[in-house]
Amino acid sequence: MSLSPRTADLLAGVTIAPEVHDLVPDYRALIVMAEGLTPGPSDETSEAILAAAEKRARELLGDNSPEHLPHVEEWRAAYRAFGAKPQRTRPSVDALLRRVAGGLPRINRLTDAYNAVSIAHVLPLGGEDLSAYAGSPALVRASGDEAFETVAAGEAVVEHPAAGEVVWRDERGVTCRMWNWRQCRRTLLTEETTEAVFILDGLGALGADGLEAAGDALIEHLTMLSPGASFGRRTLSR
């Protein structure tokens, strides 16, 4: 099945600002949009997907910390390029891999599936509820006045990124700070999400083939969880 016109238009409208590629020329993004997903809490199928990925990630890490993996170290360098400190605000794949030894939290079917791809293929990968989007995703360097809806001390708050920070945003505000560090509350995947956008981030060490293979794995997992789902994908590079 093909995507609805609205979702197809959102996929076609995804952009990466030139100043992001000026900062990190070899950055590539694979965007996957999905409709007709079957949401819900973690279950036996998503558990099996994530457990297999944890086993693979432990094999990749061995006794080493994540920064010994080339793609993780490249992401740490990318963060330093726009002024972030990756020891404090870690790229998402770095943060996930540091939790593998003790087991990742099981969140919901869709989040478990994309976390599995992230740790098994060693790349940052985020998923968001497409129904909450206002326009297409755009990767930009922030001006500093954009709204970022989050939670602090258990209360809903609006924060703002630092000027020059690399962020994903839509027409309403920032959807993910520091490239792939933290998602906003507004677009989080939930147990009711039926349409979603997934953003897979790749740098040179991953290679184009590695990025596409991760996308294939994501669609395979989501199809296993949602046999009637429809998908569209688009790769963006400089």
C-alpha positions in Angstrom: 0.0 0.0 0.0 1.2 3.5 -0.7 1.3 6.4 1.7 -1.6 8.9 2.0 -1.1 12.2 0.1 -0.5 14.1 3.3 2.3 11.7 4.5 3.8 11.5 1.1 4.0 15.4 1.0 5.6 15.5 4.5 8.2 13.0 3.3 8.9 15.0 0.2 9.3 18.1 2.2 12.0 17.0 4.6 15.0 19.3 4.4 18.6 19.6 5.8 19.9 23.1 6.0 23.2 23.8 4.1 24.9 25.0 7.2 24.5 21.5 8.8 26.4 20.0 5.9 28.9 22.8 6.1 29.5 21.6 9.7 29.6 17.8 8.9 29.8 17.3 5.1 29.4 13.5 5.1 26.1 13.5 7.1 23.3 11.5 5.6 19.7 11.0 6.8 17.3 8.2 6.0 13.7 9.2 6.6 11.1 6.4 7.0 7.5 7.3 7.3 4.9 4.7 8.2 1.1 4.5 8.4 -1.2 1.8 9.6 1.0 0.8 12.5 -0.3 -1.4 15.3 0.6 0.3 18.5 0.5 -0.9 22.1 2.7 -1.8 25.0 5.8 -4.0 24.7 4.9 -7.6 23.9 6.5 -10.9 23.1 7.3 -9.9 19.5 9.0 -6.6 20.4 10.8 -8.2 23.3 12.3 -10.8 20.9 13.4 -8.1 18.5 15.0 -6.0 21.2 16.6 -9.0 23.0 18.3 -10.1 19.8 19.6 -6.6 19.2 21.0 -6.4 22.8 22.9 -9.7 22.2 24.3 -8.3 18.9 25.3 -5.0 20.6 27.1 -6.9 23.5 29.1 -8.8 20.9 30.1 -5.6 19.1 31.1 -3.9 22.3 33.0 -6.8 23.9 34.8 -5.2 26.9 35.0 -1.8 25.2 33.1 1.4 25.8 30.9 2.7 22.9 33.4 5.4 21.8 35.7 2.6 20.6 33.2 2.0 17.8 34.1 4.2 14.8 30.5 5.5 14.1 30.0 6.4 17.8 33.3 8.3 17.9 32.4 10.2 14.7 29.1 11.2 16.3 31.0 12.5 19.4 33.2 14.6 17.1 30.1 15.9 15.3 28.7 17.0 18.6 31.9 18.8 19.5 31.8 20.6 16.1 28.7 22.6 17.2 29.9 23.2 20.8 28.2 20.3 22.6 30.0 18.2 25.2 29.3 14.5 24.3 30.4 13.4 27.8 27.4 15.3 29.2 24.9 15.3 26.3 25.6 12.1 24.5 24.5 11.1 20.9 21.5 8.8 21.3 23.3 5.7 20.1 26.1 6.3 22.6 23.7 6.7 25.5 21.7 3.5 24.5 24.8 1.4 24.1 25.9 2.3 27.6 22.7 0.8 28.9 23.0 -2.5 27.0 24.9 -4.4 29.7 22.0 -4.0 32.1 19.3 -4.2 29.5 17.4 -1.4 27.8 14.0 -0.4 29.2 11.0 -1.8 27.4 8.8 1.2 26.4 6.3 0.3 23.8 6.2 -1.8 20.6 7.3 0.9 18.2 10.0 2.4 20.4 11.4 -1.1 21.2 11.7 -1.8 17.5 13.6 1.4 16.6 15.9 1.1 19.7 16.7 -2.4 18.5 17.9 -1.2 15.1 19.9 1.6 16.7 22.0 -0.6 18.9 22.4 -3.5 16.5 23.4 -1.2 13.5 25.2 1.4 15.7 23.5 4.6 14.6 21.3 7.3 16.1 17.7 6.5 15.3 14.6 8.3 16.6 10.9 7.7 16.1 8.1 10.3 16.5 4.3 10.5 16.2 3.7 11.9 12.7 0.1 13.0 13.6 1.7 15.6 16.0 3.8 17.2 13.4 3.2 20.7 12.0 4.8 20.5 8.5 7.8 18.4 7.5 10.9 17.7 9.6 13.8 20.1 9.0 17.3 19.8 10.3 18.8 23.2 11.0 21.2 25.1 13.2 19.0 26.8 15.8 18.6 30.6 16.2 18.0 30.0 19.9 14.5 31.3 20.2 12.7 28.1 19.1 10.4 26.4 21.5 11.3 22.9 22.9 8.5 21.2 24.9 9.9 19.0 27.6 9.5 18.0 31.3 11.6 19.2 34.2 11.0 18.0 37.8 7.8 16.3 36.6 6.4 19.5 35.2 5.8 20.5 31.5 8.2 23.3 30.5 9.3 25.1 27.4 13.0 25.4 26.9 15.1 26.8 24.1 18.2 25.4 22.3 21.5 27.2 22.2 22.1 29.4 19.2 24.0 27.3 16.6 22.8 24.0 18.1 21.9 21.4 15.5 18.2 20.5 15.9 15.3 18.8 14.1 12.2 21.0 14.0 8.8 21.5 12.4 6.7 24.7 12.0 5.7 24.6 15.7 9.2 24.2 17.3 12.1 21.9 18.0 11.2 18.2 17.9 14.7 16.9 18.8 17.6 18.8 20.4 21.3 18.4 19.7 20.7 16.4 16.5 19.5 13.2 18.2 20.0 13.7 21.9 16.5 14.4 23.3 13.0 14.4 21.7 10.2 16.8 22.6 7.2 15.5 24.5 4.8 16.6 21.8 5.8 14.1 19.2 6.7 11.1 21.4 5.6 7.7 20.2 2.9 6.3 22.5 0.8 3.2 22.8 -1.8 4.9 20.6 0.5 6.0 17.7 -0.5 4.6 14.3 1.6 6.9 12.0 5.2 7.7 12.6 8.4 9.2 11.2 11.7 7.6 11.9 15.0 9.4 11.3 18.2 7.4 10.9 21.4 9.4 11.1 24.6 8.3 9.4 28.2 9.6 9.1 31.1 8.4 7.1 32.1 5.3 9.1 28.6 3.8 8.7 28.6 4.2 4.9 25.6 4.5 2.6 25.1 0.7 2.5 25.1 0.6 6.3 22.5 3.3 6.5 20.2 1.6 4.0 20.7 -1.7 5.7 19.5 -0.2 9.0 16.4 1.2 7.2 15.7 -2.3 5.8 15.9 -3.8 9.3 13.6 -1.1 10.7 10.9 -1.7 8.1 11.3 -5.5 8.6 10.7 -5.2 12.3 7.8 -2.8 11.9 6.2 -5.0 9.3 6.5 -7.9 11.8 4.7 -5.8 14.4 2.2 -4.3 12.0 1.6 -6.6 8.9 -0.8 -4.1 7.3 1.5 -1.0 7.6 2.6 1.2 4.6 6.0 2.7 4.3 7.9 5.4 2.4 11.6 6.2 2.6 13.9 8.9 1.4 17.7 9.4 1.8 19.1 13.0 2.0 22.8 13.9 1.7 24.8 16.9 0.6 
